């Protein structure tokens, strides 16, 4: 039986979240490179673009940016301890010449055997996050080592996606719609309004948007909402009611359910987890006003 643990660490690299969960996760996508490592509890699996990815002590799950994925676990079953890394591609491109923001598809496969070194680094990071007695610098050292080893072990410069490098290479109509989405990050934004902004029929807009980005407009907006919510929860004391309202949810309960369905963690637990590391490790408050997103 796992003792319930939730820890969240955010920085320029992205975010690292350690949590115990026995709830399913709906299909969603991220702008970041996403790595999932089991650190205890029950085995399971994810689906990455409908390809089954085992989630066990001896495997690692690897999700490229904007690749839809989900976890169909049975609600209320045995819990798993998950170490989830969300690594910003811009940050990666600055650390490695082999990773070009938005263009490179780092991982050729959604799952692979985990190496002894990466297993050790993941367990060390999880234990350090739980103990909360290390400095931000030390926590970052372990985390950066884990990210670097994961990339050197599993990334391939030959595997490229069809995703464009930046908005300058996108179809100008989709670029216009995405600019509006980034300026109005909210669940209230209607897809038909975005199609009108793009100057396209609804069906053509959905088709072209998916062709350009790899995901639907709704999944794209959901990803923007989750990023802003996580950043705001970790770095401000804004009430959940206010965060829900700003992101276009009609009730705080709808926002809480949305956040948990996409992350396996409730908004209040995520906030407490981030605060615990800040208080114990001296991790500074972040700027939650920067609604950064690719494209």
Buried (B, 14 or more C-beta within 10 A) or exposed (E): EBEEBBBBBBBEBBBBBBBBBBBBBEBBBBBBBBBBBBBBBBEBBBBBBEEEBBBBEEBBBBBBBBBBBBBEBEEEEEBBBBBBBBBBBBBBBEBBEBBBBBBBBBBEEBBBEBBEBBBEBBBBBBEBBBEBEBEBEEBBBBBBBBBBBBBEBBBBEEEEBEBBBEBEEBBEBBBBBBEBBBEBBBBEBEBEEBBBBBEBEBEEBBEBBBEBBBBBBBBBBBBBBBBBBBBBBBBBEBEBEEBBBBBBBEEBEBBBBBBBBBBBBBBEBBBBBBBBBBEBBEBEEBEBEEBEBBB
